[in-house]
């Protein structure tokens, strides 16, 4: 398992026209800004992210206004551990 791609939250809109959402930027800037809903079907976390929070976005859809992620969550320490564990396993072979 490889480490999930990290996105950095740029802005949180708690009262958007279609509900709460956030805008994140990828580190590589390949897709630019991506929006994601903060409703429970997309964002299962107990609290909203803040600007500067690192998140994992998945299941992208291209919309007229840009890219949208249909699954989102906080980036967690175990995300890093999976990558480090895989690297250690490869070195020991």
Buried (B, 14 or more C-beta within 10 A) or exposed (E): EEBBBBBBBBEBBEEEEEEBBBBBBBEEEEBEBBBBBBEEEBBEEEEBBEEEBBBBBEEBEEEEEEBBBEBBBBBEEEBEEBBEEEEEEEEEE
